[in-house]
Amino acid sequence: MERALARAAASAGIRIRLLDTCYLTGAIDSELSAEQARFGDGTIDGYMDRHVGLIDTFAAEFPVKAPGESFVYVGAAIHSIRAVPAANLPRFTELSGPVHVHLSEQPAENDASQAAYGASPTEVLARSGVVDDRLSAVHATHLSEEDIALLGGSRSTIVMCPCTEADLADGIGPARELADAGAVISLGSDQHVVLDALRETQGLEAGERLRSGQRGRFSPAELITALTEGGARSLDLPVGALEVGKACDFVALRTDSMRTMGSLDEQIILTASASDVHLTVSGGQVRVRDGVHTELGEIAELYSRAFAVLEMEG
């Protein structure tokens, strides 16, 4: 699957960091279920061997070029402390590049961690040496003040997934407190229900307002930074700003749609949706113009053909 995704991304001009995920247990001290087994590597050594093999495979198929000219990268992910025993976590400090982890997504995860380790998931990761500026904590919804201080003090990246967290009824994380403590806020998704980066961005501010009862928790400029520089930092990609030494990757938004008309400068981040993206550029090349991929054609038709094949096979 990872190889198929890499080839698809390269052909479409999508810069991608594949987060190769370690999955060893179904819950703390519990074996993987039959449904989960196909994701498992058996042991931490099994994961490390497969991970290194994947890097070597991609190095041969997608050779590293000058900064900005490569489109496929590999990263590591700890699914969660429920899926990787604490004794195995220090092995992730041996790897280079970014490390991601689902962190305190639900209170039940915190309860299980306290019962097994006498510590929060963040504290378990910190004891293992994993909490540093390479770490991206995904969700980080149910955190203590001590957790926030650990993540902020290490300059970890926090990947907020507002639409996912809302759809799964997981709650609203302390994004403002994390940012104030020194963590870097970025935006992402942990599902395929919503494919709209702007909706995720607006959800960050909306969640903060609902949680705090205050307006303007994140300025438009901070939201733009989370969407661009924050995301680039989380994935350690040479993008995020239009400056010398970084790849020429950007999207352009319509300012004359029913949603964006009248927006002033950076206010557009609060009014636009994915439908307002009229130009997508990666590696200095126009990839999509007005919803049509310049090489692959109409995007909706591409989806339709793919789903038709899946329905026939299903």
ABEGO torsion letter per residue (X at the ends): XAAAAAAAAAAAGBBBBBBBBBBABABBGBBBBAAAAAABAGBAAAAAAAAAAAAAAAAAABBBBBBGABABBBBBBBABAAABBAAAAAAAAABBEBBBBBBGABAAAAAAAAAAAGBBAAAAAAAAGABBAABBBBGGABBBAAAAAAAAAAGBBBBBBAAAAAAAGAEBBBAAAAAAAGBBBBBBBABAABBBAAAAAAAAAAAAAAAAGBBGABBAAAAAAAABAAAAAAAGBBBGBBBBGBBBBBBBBBAABAAABGBBEAAAAAABBAAABABBBBGGBBABBGGBBAAAEBAAAAAAAAAAAAAAAX
